[in-house]
Amino acid sequence: MAAALAATAGAGATGAQAGEVSYLALGDSYTIGESVPEAGRWPRQLARTLRAEGIPLADPRIIAVTGWTTDELSAAIDAAEPLGTYGFVSLLIGVNNQYRGRDVNEYREQFTALLQRAIGFAGGRADRVLVLSIPDWGVTPFAAQSGRDPAQIARELDAYNEAAARVCAAHGVAFVDITAVSRARGAEAGMLAEDGLHPSAAMYTAWTRLALPAARQRLSGPGGVPGN
């Protein structure tokens, strides 16, 4: 989508302190939080909220850059130093595949490979992986100015999200729908960053609220809080 680049955050360490659950967040602009302060990113908000509830989730190591597609994220993971094992992993990827007009079947194949890698980073525990759906950028002012058909964007994103949801179900991974709230509120000024495309910290807060129950369950369910 927008061409601005953001540096991969948290390179080199898990970021977890003693007694904390390490967290790896994989994605694109929606994970790096393009145009919002670091504290406003949804993975940071999620970790902070869970810590306030007594679940010691560390601030995430983030591997994400604005504009990345599924294959570009995979290549970045390849290029990183050995990532090791994390207590919790999140994944949100695909909007740039749709933006570039890529086929949904290609997305399904590449998303499946990324999800399997995410499960590997979680020590083989699919119950420690969380996937968020792709939000609908077609409701934004940026989309209106681009001349793209919002109905077509919605249809294509629905196909992408259906594919991802099915893959997650097959692997026993939680899939959280944030697309609905992005459509309902994504055109509001307060829910947008200054570029008129990316979410504001307030929208990321809405996503955090939706992701919280699944994350809470996976980090405090049977077996207790996982090790680092």
Salt bridges, closest charged atoms under 4 A:
GLU38 OE2 - ARG44 NH1 2.58
GLU53 OE1 - ARG216 NE 2.85
ASP59 OD1 - ARG44 NE 3.33
ASP59 OD1 - ARG51 NH1 3.13
ASP71 OD1 - ARG102 NH1 2.64
GLU72 OE1 - ARG100 NH2 3.20
ASP78 OD1 - ARG117 NH2 2.78
GLU81 OE2 - ARG61 NH1 2.92
GLU106 OE1 - ARG102 NH1 3.97
ASP127 OD2 - ARG125 NH2 2.82
ASP136 OD2 - ARG183 NE 2.67
ASP158 OD1 - ARG183 NH2 2.85
GLU162 OE2 - ARG166 NH2 3.29
GLU188 OE1 - ARG185 NH2 3.02
ASP195 OD2 - HIS198 ND1 2.60
